[in-house]
Amino acid sequence: MPAAVVVLAAGSGSRVGADVNKVLLPLRGRPVLAWSVADALALPDVRRVVLVVRDGEQDQVGQALAPHLGEAEVHLVAGGETRHDSEWAALRALAAGIHAGLVDVVAIHDAARPLAGAPLFETALAAAREHGGAIPVVALTGLLHRDGTHPGAALAGVQTPQAFRAPELLAAYEQAAADGFQGTDTASCVARYAAGPVAAVAGSSRNLKITFPEDVALAEELIGAR
């Protein structure tokens, strides 16, 4: 069955110190967002890639991305004020295909994580098909409570891409819209409204999120090593 990938690129460049959306910054000859889009397009079972951008940036993003697409097509969707709003906009764009049974799983990914790599997308999508949902996690080490004590039990950090069976994902966001609920990420909305399990898959410390200026330089080095 065909899958769909949503790439969220409706953020800003404020903390990274840029005067443009950080996902448009150059990274080894491509805009940051082009790396995630290329990974999604490389997956053999992905039939639709939806790129969510800030309203008003459609032309700018389209012009920046076009030289890196070849013959492939990406559907641009205007995002909202929050991450949840942007995810909901993407799912509305996919709704007809989901209802028609043309999309079985959907992965949602942050464009600011350009180093996820196609294998992590494949792992998340396969786990979502098997279990209902999947999120990449990495161990968090060296953490302390505010009182200086160690948390003890192992803690995990959640990354993207997060993947879920499409009908259940769409139903969760439809119910969230009816209730006025806003999730912090895709998994939080699914956890509130869907009953199925969500599997943890191995993320990677290389799957960094570009937030600060030094993250761009680090991503450059990691891409070179890859």
N, C-alpha and C positions, 0 to 999 in steps of 0.2 A: 504493500500500500504506500502511496506517496505521503511524504512528510512535508511540513512547512517550517521555515525558520523565520523568526522575528528578530531583527537586530534593532536595538533601542539606541538612537543617536540624537535624542532631543535634549541633551544636557547643555552645558555651557563650558567656557574656558576660564572661569573666574579664579578657581584655586590653582590652576596650572599656570596662571599668569599670562594667558593669551587673550588677544582681542577678538578671537573668533572661537567658534565651537571647537573644543579640544579634539573632537574626532576628525576634524579637518586638518589638523597639524600634520606635517610631513613626517613619515616614518619609513626610512629606507626606500624612498622614491614613490611611496604611495601615501594617500591620506590614512590616518589611523583606522577609520571605519572600513577601508577597503580590505584590510586583512581578514576581518571577521566575515565580510560578505563573500570574499573569495573562498574561505573555508566552507561556508554554507553551500555555495554553488558547486563545490567539488564533490559533494556527497551524492552518490548515485540515486538514492531514493527521494531526494528533496526536489519537489516540483515547483514550490513557490517560496520566494524570499521576499519578506516585507521589511522595508527599512523605515523606521519611524523617526521623523525629523521635526525640528521646531517649525511651527507654522511661520512662513515667510522665508525659510531657508531652502525651500524645495529646489529652486533654480541653482543656488550656490552648491548644494550637495550634489545635485544631478550632474552639474558640469565637472565637479571634482572627481566624481566616481566613474563617469562614462568612459574615460580612457582605459579603465582597468576591468571593464566588464566583457569585452569581446562581443560575442553574439548573445550573451545571456541578458535576461531582463530581470529587473528588480522593481517591485511595486513600492512607490513612495507614499507614505501616509503621514498626515500632520498629527503630531502628538499633542498632549494636553499639558496642564500645569504640573501634574505629578507623574511619577513613574507608573502608578496604577492607571491613571487616565490614558497614558500612552499605550500601555498593554491592552487596555480595553479597546482603543481605537484600532489597533492591529487585529484583534480578534473579531471585531465587527467587519473588517475588510475580508477576513477569512471565513466568515460565518456561512455564506452560501455554499462554499466548497465543503465545509465540515458537515453541514446538514445533508448535503447530497452524498456524503460518504466518500468524497474525493480526497480528503485529508484525514489520516488516522492519528497522527501525533504531531505536536507542535513543540518546537524548542524556542525559548526566549532567551536572548543573549544581550549583554551590554557591549555596545560598540567600543567602549573604552577599555575592553579586555581584548586586545588584538592578538594575543598569543595563545588563545585557547587551543587552536589546532583542530583539524578535521577529525582526528581520532576521538577526541573528547566529545564532539558533537555526536559521532556515531555511537559511542558508548552510552551517552545520555538517552538518545532516541531508542536504542535497543532495550535499555532498562525500562523506559517508559512503556514500551509496548508490552513488556513482560509483567511489570508490576503495577502500572497505572501512572507512575510518576517517578522522576529521578532528579536528584540535585548533586552537583559535585561538591565535595567537602575536603578540607585540608585540616590537619591538626594544628591547633594554636598552642604554641609553647611559650614559656617565659612570662606568663601572665601572673599578676598578683591582684589580690583584693585591695581595696583602698586602705585597709588596715595593715597591709604588708604581708599578709598570709597568702599561701599558695592555694589556688582553687582545689587542688587535689585531683579530682576526676578529670580525665581527658576532655578537652573542649575542642570543638570543630568550628571552622569558619566556612561559610557557604559562598559558593561562587556561581557563575553562570558558564555555559548554557544550562538552564533548567527545562526539562522536557516533561510533557504530560500527554495522556490520551486526549485527543482533540474534543470529543463530545463532552467529556466531563469538565475539561478546562473551560470551554465556552459556557457551559451551564453554570459553573461557579462564578464567572464574571457577570453573567446575566443576573444572577441572584444578588451579587454584590452591588450591581447598579440599582436594583430595586430597593435594597436596604440602605444605600448610601455608604457602604463600607469601602474603605481604602486600605489595601494591603501594602506592606513595606516591600515585598517582592512577590513573585509569582507564587511561590510555595506557600506564603502566608494566606493568600486568598484561597488556594486549593485546600489547605488544611482546615479552613473555616467552613467550607461548603461542600467538599467532596469527601466521601467515606473511604475511598481506596487508599492503599499504602503508598508511601513515597520512599523509593530506595535511595540510599546514599551510594554514589560512585566516587572513585578516587579523582580528586582534583589535582592541581599541581601548583607549587610555589611559583612556577614560571607564568602561571595564568594571572598575572598582575593586572590591577586596574589603574589606568593612568589618571592620577588625581593631582599630583604636584609636579613642578618642573623637572625634578630629578628622575621621575618615572619615565619620561620620554627618553632620556639618555640611557636608562637601564633597559628599556624595551629595545632600543637600537642595538645594544650589545647582545641581548638575548636572541634577537632575530638573526644576528650575524652568526652566533654560535649554533643556532638551529639549522 
